[in-house]
């Protein structure tokens, strides 16, 4: 047996001195140097007594060393658990205790260093700073730059990623070697990545998008990355001429469009722009193409499944859609009540099956059984439909469904109309309690800069298009919408904020 993921992503670059990471400082780490760094971290963890299957929790800032820690976990058979750097000690207590992590890697300035191990008295603590320093790196000094990868089967765990937890406690999604490898290979082929690609990487690496989609695709093809600590508009514009491709969240693209330096000339050599992790407004899609001549490629995925669908690389990329199922991935739309598959054009719950679908939720067999069916189909919790040409449209999350007076209302339909109105930058539609209807529609609007939308006029426009039961009972103007680290609107926060809005009306 071999190490399924390491051998096919990392090990294939053994001895290669071609560039892998282009650093902000101007330095370059080649593939061989990266593998040497990974080997030393693997040796250090084994020397500490960690064994295959042990969980390694990492709450550290983005750096080549953190990426090498991920590789080291794969190489040594350990399970990598990346944690959002914004999590507080109270939040960490749950993740550490629930996962039973054997090692916690944190920044030297982390509160963990003063409070001790949160939630698991048996875990060791090592530090790893953004500059590569820290006690974990110190342990690697003088160690050989090679490590024999530990045997791991395709179905063995490679990573444990916790969902965002917008309802209830976060769930730990168990991702296997084959989950990650199969998805990387499918995406690399669909998006035409080669060893000549230079990916502009400004995403965080505690999340599927930046860690598994972006990084694994580059590893699978032998390309390189311009490895940025985060999104800095000036630095991104400065480095675009050195890249061939870019992956981002919608806010990356709206910020670029807001800068006059971002032009067709600046992007003329670029091959591909990809967007995900949150819905891309059709208006942004259209403005981007008008400005640059490039059509952003939007795809659809989630923590439990990696990527499920993608707009085509060579065919039509349709604004407002997320394309077609990836090779090897099956996707169907079903009735939430009966489980029966629905015909094209009808909205229902999205179910997905394929080698990309996770193994289940860590320590939650009942939750796993409820969402990961015996047939292999995973109930995503998203609502969508296939149009006449087979493109998938995401209507919203099942939990976002509004039931008002017995009628089902999908917020996405109303949001698309609101977003198209004059003076509206973006919107969110939620359901809030109402004394007569049980629940009613509330529209929350963010205005474009220096423009005050005419609420009465917008309401009249909606009445021309929407059935009366779908009309927002009120429209509210706010400065911004609450978002998580990946740019997704946190509707649970909006529902909490406006829960009593109609209590006295």
C-alpha positions in Angstrom: 0.0 0.0 0.0 1.1 3.6 -0.5 0.0 7.0 0.7 -2.9 7.8 -1.6 -3.0 11.6 -1.4 0.7 12.4 -0.7 2.1 10.2 -3.5 -0.3 11.7 -6.1 -0.1 15.3 -5.1 3.1 16.0 -3.3 5.5 13.1 -3.9 5.3 13.5 -7.7 7.4 16.7 -7.3 10.2 15.0 -5.4 13.5 16.5 -6.5 11.9 19.1 -8.8 13.5 22.5 -8.5 10.7 24.3 -10.4 9.0 27.2 -8.6 6.1 26.4 -6.3 5.6 29.4 -4.1 6.3 33.0 -5.2 6.5 35.0 -1.9 5.6 38.7 -1.4 9.3 39.4 -0.5 10.3 38.3 -4.0 11.7 35.0 -2.9 10.8 31.6 -4.4 10.3 28.2 -2.7 10.6 25.4 -5.2 8.8 22.1 -5.1 11.9 20.2 -3.7 12.4 22.8 -0.9 8.7 22.7 0.0 8.9 18.9 0.3 12.0 19.1 2.5 10.1 21.5 4.8 7.2 19.1 4.9 9.5 16.2 5.7 11.0 18.0 8.6 7.6 18.9 10.1 6.5 15.2 9.7 9.7 14.0 11.5 9.1 16.6 14.3 5.5 15.4 14.9 6.5 11.8 14.9 9.3 12.5 17.3 6.7 14.1 19.6 4.9 10.8 19.7 2.0 11.6 17.2 0.6 8.6 15.3 -1.4 8.1 12.1 -5.0 9.2 12.6 -4.1 11.8 15.3 -5.7 15.2 14.7 -3.4 18.2 14.4 -5.3 21.5 15.0 -3.7 24.5 13.4 -4.8 28.1 14.2 -2.0 30.0 12.5 -1.7 32.7 9.9 -1.2 31.9 6.3 2.4 31.1 5.4 4.5 28.6 3.4 5.2 26.8 6.7 1.5 26.3 7.5 1.0 24.8 4.0 4.0 22.5 4.7 2.3 21.5 7.9 -0.7 20.4 5.9 1.6 18.4 3.6 3.4 16.9 6.6 0.1 15.7 8.1 -0.8 14.0 4.9 2.7 12.5 4.6 2.7 11.1 8.2 -0.9 9.9 8.1 -2.2 12.5 10.5 -5.5 14.4 10.2 -5.1 18.1 9.4 -7.6 20.4 11.2 -7.2 24.0 10.0 -9.0 26.6 12.2 -10.1 30.1 11.3 -7.7 32.6 12.8 -10.6 34.7 14.0 -11.9 32.0 16.4 -11.9 33.0 20.0 -10.8 30.8 22.9 -14.4 30.0 23.7 -14.9 28.8 20.2 -11.7 26.9 20.1 -12.7 24.9 23.3 -15.4 23.2 21.3 -13.3 22.4 18.2 -10.4 21.1 20.3 -12.5 19.0 22.6 -14.8 17.7 19.9 -11.9 16.6 17.6 -9.7 15.2 20.4 -6.7 16.9 18.8 -3.3 15.6 20.0 -1.4 18.7 18.9 -2.4 22.3 18.7 -0.3 24.6 16.6 -0.9 28.3 17.2 0.8 31.7 16.8 3.2 32.8 19.5 1.0 35.7 20.4 -2.2 33.5 20.6 -4.3 33.6 23.7 -3.8 29.9 23.9 -0.3 30.5 25.1 -1.6 32.3 28.2 -4.8 30.3 28.9 -3.5 26.8 28.1 -5.0 24.0 26.1 -8.7 24.8 25.4 -11.0 21.9 25.8 -8.4 19.0 25.8 -5.9 18.6 28.6 -4.1 15.9 26.7 -3.0 18.0 23.7 0.4 19.4 23.3 1.0 23.0 22.1 3.6 24.2 19.6 3.8 27.6 17.9 4.2 28.6 14.3 4.3 32.3 13.3 3.6 34.0 10.0 7.4 34.5 9.4 8.0 30.7 9.8 9.4 31.0 13.3 8.1 29.3 16.4 8.7 26.2 18.5 7.5 23.8 15.9 10.0 25.1 13.4 12.7 24.9 16.1 12.0 21.2 16.5 12.9 20.6 12.9 16.4 22.1 13.1 19.0 19.6 12.1 16.5 17.0 11.0 16.9 15.2 7.7 15.0 16.6 4.7 13.3 13.4 3.8 10.5 11.3 5.3 9.1 8.0 4.1 5.4 8.6 3.7 3.2 6.5 5.9 0.8 4.0 4.2 -2.7 5.5 3.9 -5.6 4.0 1.9 -8.0 6.1 -0.3 -10.7 5.9 2.4 -8.4 7.0 5.3 -9.0 10.5 6.8 -6.8 13.3 5.5 -8.6 16.3 7.0 -11.3 17.4 9.5 -13.0 20.7 8.6 -15.7 22.2 10.7 -18.7 23.7 9.1 -19.5 27.4 9.7 -22.1 26.5 12.2 -24.8 29.1 11.3 -27.4 26.8 13.0 -26.4 25.0 16.1 -23.0 23.6 16.8 -20.4 23.3 14.0 -20.0 19.8 12.6 -16.6 18.2 11.7 -16.7 17.0 8.1 -14.4 14.0 7.7 -12.5 14.3 4.4 -10.6 11.3 3.0 -7.5 11.0 0.8 -9.7 10.1 -2.2 -12.2 13.0 -1.5 -9.4 15.5 -1.9 -7.4 13.8 -4.7 -10.4 13.0 -6.9 -11.7 16.5 -6.7 -8.3 18.1 -7.4 -7.8 15.9 -10.5 -11.4 16.6 -11.8 -11.0 20.4 -11.4 -7.5 20.5 -12.8 -8.9 18.8 -16.0 -12.1 20.8 -16.2 -10.3 24.2 -15.7 -7.3 23.3 -18.0 -4.6 23.8 -15.4 -1.0 22.9 -16.5 2.5 23.2 -15.1 2.7 26.6 -16.9 0.0 28.2 -14.7 0.8 30.7 -12.1 -2.1 31.1 -9.7 -2.6 34.3 -7.8 -3.5 33.0 -4.3 -4.9 35.5 -1.8 -7.4 33.2 -0.1 -7.1 32.0 3.5 -5.9 28.4 3.9 -8.2 27.3 6.7 -11.0 26.7 4.3 -11.8 24.3 1.4 -11.4 27.0 -1.3 -7.9 28.2 -0.6 -6.5 25.0 0.9 -7.9 22.2 -1.2 -9.3 23.7 -4.4 -6.5 26.2 -5.1 -3.5 24.5 -3.6 -4.3 20.9 -4.6 -5.0 21.8 -8.2 -1.6 23.5 -8.5 0.1 20.5 -6.9 -1.7 18.1 -9.2 -0.4 19.9 -12.2 3.0 21.1 -11.1 2.3 24.8 -11.5 3.1 27.6 -9.0 1.3 30.1 -6.8 1.9 33.8 -6.0 1.3 33.2 -2.3 -0.3 36.3 -0.8 -1.0 36.7 3.0 -4.5 38.0 2.1 -6.3 40.3 -0.2 -4.6 43.6 -0.5 -5.9 45.6 -3.5 -2.7 47.4 -4.3 -0.6 44.2 -4.1 -3.1 42.2 -6.1 -3.1 44.8 -8.9 0.7 44.8 -8.8 1.0 41.0 -9.1 -1.8 40.3 -11.7 0.7 40.8 -14.6 2.8 38.0 -13.2 -0.1 35.5 -12.9 -2.1 33.4 -15.4 -5.1 32.6 -13.2 -6.8 33.7 -10.0 -9.3 32.3 -7.6 -11.3 34.5 -5.3 -14.6 35.2 -3.5 -17.1 37.7 -5.0 -15.7 40.6 -2.8 -12.3 40.2 -4.5 -13.9 41.0 -7.8 -16.1 43.8 -6.7 -13.1 45.5 -5.1 -11.1 45.2 -8.2 -13.9 46.7 -10.3 -13.9 49.6 -7.9 -10.4 50.5 -8.9 -9.6 52.4 -12.1 -6.3 50.6 -12.5 -8.1 47.3 -13.1 -8.3 47.3 -16.8 -8.5 45.0 -19.8 -4.9 45.8 -20.5 -3.9 44.7 -17.0 -5.6 41.4 -17.4 -4.9 40.8 -21.1 -2.5 37.9 -20.4 -4.7 36.2 -17.8 -6.2 32.8 -18.6 -8.9 32.3 -16.0 -10.7 34.0 -13.1 -12.7 31.7 -10.7 -15.2 32.7 -8.1 -16.8 30.7 -5.3 -17.6 30.4 -1.6 -20.5 32.9 -1.9 -22.9 33.8 -4.7 -21.5 36.1 -7.4 -24.0 38.7 -8.4 -25.0 38.6 -12.1 -24.3 42.3 -12.3 -20.7 41.8 -11.1 -20.3 39.0 -13.7 -21.5 41.3 -16.5 -19.5 44.4 -15.3 -16.3 42.3 -15.1 -16.7 41.0 -18.6 -17.4 44.5 -19.9 -14.3 45.9 -18.1 -11.8 43.1 -18.9 -13.2 40.9 -21.6 -13.0 37.9 -19.2 -16.0 35.9 -18.0 -15.6 34.8 -14.4 -16.0 31.0 -14.0 -18.4 30.3 -11.1 -18.6 26.9 -9.4 -20.5 25.3 -6.5 -19.1 23.4 -3.6 -19.2 23.0 0.2 -17.1 21.8 3.1 -18.7 18.3 3.0 -18.2 17.7 -0.7 -15.5 19.9 -2.0 -16.6 21.1 -5.5 -19.7 19.7 -7.1 -20.4 21.7 -10.2 -18.7 24.2 -12.5 -19.5 26.5 -15.3 -17.6 25.2 -18.4 -14.1 26.4 -19.2 -14.7 26.3 -23.0 -18.5 26.7 -23.2 -20.9 29.4 -22.1 -20.5 30.6 -18.5 -23.9 31.8 -17.5 -24.3 34.6 -14.9 -26.4 33.5 -12.0 -25.7 29.8 -12.5 -23.0 27.3 -11.2 -22.8 25.2 -14.3 -22.9 21.4 -14.6 -21.8 18.5 -12.3 -18.1 17.7 -12.4 -16.9 14.4 -14.0 -17.8 11.5 -11.6 -20.2 13.6 -9.6 -24.0 12.9 -9.7 -26.4 15.6 -8.7 -30.2 15.6 -8.5 -33.0 17.9 -7.3 -35.5 16.2 -5.0 -38.7 16.9 -3.2 -37.7 17.6 0.5 -40.8 15.8 1.8 -40.9 12.7 -0.4 -37.3 12.4 -1.7 -38.6 11.9 -5.2 -36.5 13.4 -8.0 -38.0 16.5 -9.6 -38.0 17.5 -13.3 -36.0 20.3 -14.8 -37.3 23.7 -13.9 -38.6 22.7 -10.5 -36.9 23.8 -7.3 -36.0 21.3 -4.6 -33.2 20.1 -2.3 -29.9 19.4 -3.9 -28.4 15.9 -3.4 -25.0 14.9 -4.5 -23.1 11.7 -4.9 -19.5 11.0 -5.9 -15.9 10.4 -4.8 -15.8 14.0 -3.6 -18.5 13.4 -0.9 -17.2 13.2 2.7 -17.2 10.2 5.0 -19.5 11.7 7.5 -19.6 14.0 10.6 -17.0 13.4 13.3 -18.6 11.8 16.3 -22.1 12.4 15.0 -23.4 9.1 13.6 -27.1 10.1 13.8 -26.5 13.4 12.0 -24.4 11.5 9.4 -27.2 9.0 8.8 -29.8 11.7 8.4 -27.8 13.6 5.7 -25.6 11.0 4.1 -28.0 8.4 2.8 -27.4 4.7 2.2 -27.6 5.3 -1.5 -24.5 7.5 -1.2 -26.4 10.7 -1.9 -25.7 13.6 0.5 -28.5 16.0 1.3 -26.7 19.4 0.9 -29.3 21.6 2.5 -29.2 23.8 -0.5 -32.2 24.5 -2.7 -31.7 24.6 -6.5 -33.0 23.8 -9.9 -31.8 22.8 -13.3 -32.8 25.0 -16.2 -33.8 23.8 -19.6 -30.1 23.6 -20.7 -29.0 21.7 -17.6 -27.3 24.6 -15.8 -27.7 24.5 -12.0 -29.2 27.5 -10.3 -28.7 27.8 -6.5 -31.9 29.3 -5.0 -30.8 29.4 -1.4 -30.3 27.3 1.7 -33.1 25.1 2.8 -33.0 26.8 6.2 -33.5 30.2 4.5 -36.8 29.0 3.0 -39.6 31.4 4.1 -43.1 29.9 4.7 -45.6 32.7 4.9 -49.3 32.0 5.2 -48.7 28.5 3.9 -46.7 29.6 0.8 -43.1 28.6 0.2 -40.9 31.6 -0.7 -37.3 31.3 -1.9 -35.3 34.5 -0.9 -32.9 34.2 -3.9 -35.7 35.0 -6.4 -36.5 38.3 -4.5 -32.8 39.1 -4.0 -32.1 39.0 -7.7 -34.9 41.5 -8.4 -33.7 43.8 -5.6 -30.1 43.7 -6.8 -31.2 44.8 -10.2 -32.9 48.0 -8.9 -31.3 51.4 -9.3 -29.2 52.4 -6.4 -29.0 48.9 -4.9 -25.5 47.4 -4.4 -26.7 44.1 -2.9 -29.5 42.7 -0.7 -30.6 40.0 1.7 -34.1 38.6 2.1 -35.1 36.8 5.3 -38.2 35.5 7.0 -39.1 37.0 10.3 -42.0 36.1 12.7 -45.3 37.8 12.0 -48.5 37.6 14.1 -50.9 36.9 11.2 -48.8 35.0 8.7 -46.5 33.1 11.0 -43.6 34.4 9.0 -43.2 37.2 6.5 -40.7 38.6 4.1 -38.2 41.3 5.1 -35.9 42.8 2.5 -32.5 44.3 3.6 -30.8 46.6 1.1 -27.3 47.9 0.8 -27.1 51.1 -1.3 -24.5 51.9 -3.9 -22.0 54.5 -2.8 -23.4 58.0 -2.6 -26.9 56.8 -3.8 -30.0 56.5 -1.7 -32.4 53.9 -3.2 -36.0 55.0 -3.6 -37.8 52.4 -1.4 -41.3 53.2 -2.6 -40.2 53.0 -6.2 -38.5 49.6 -5.7 -41.6 48.2 -3.9 -43.7 49.2 -6.9 -41.3 47.5 -9.3 -41.3 44.3 -7.3 -45.1 44.2 -7.4 -45.0 44.1 -11.2 -43.0 40.9 -11.1 -43.7 39.0 -7.9 -46.8 37.3 -6.7 -48.3 39.3 -3.8 -47.4 36.7 -1.1 -43.7 37.2 -2.1 -43.6 41.0 -1.6 -41.3 42.1 1.2 -43.5 43.6 3.9 -40.8 46.1 4.5 -37.5 47.1 2.9 -34.7 48.3 5.2 -31.5 50.2 4.2 -28.3 49.2 6.0 -24.6 50.1 5.4 -23.4 46.5 5.0 -24.5 42.9 5.4 -22.8 40.7 8.0 -20.5 38.1 6.4 -18.3 35.3 7.5 -14.6 34.9 6.6 -15.4 33.6 3.2 -17.8 36.4 2.3 -21.1 34.5 2.8 -23.9 36.6 4.2 -24.8 35.5 7.7 -28.6 35.4 7.5 -28.8 33.8 10.9 -27.5 37.1 12.4 -30.0 39.1 10.4 -32.8 36.9 11.5 -31.7 37.3 15.1 -31.4 41.1 14.7 -34.9 41.6 13.2 -36.7 38.7 14.9 -39.1 41.1 16.8 -39.5 43.6 13.9 -43.2 43.0 13.4 -44.1 42.4 17.0 -45.7 45.8 17.5 -47.0 46.3 13.9 
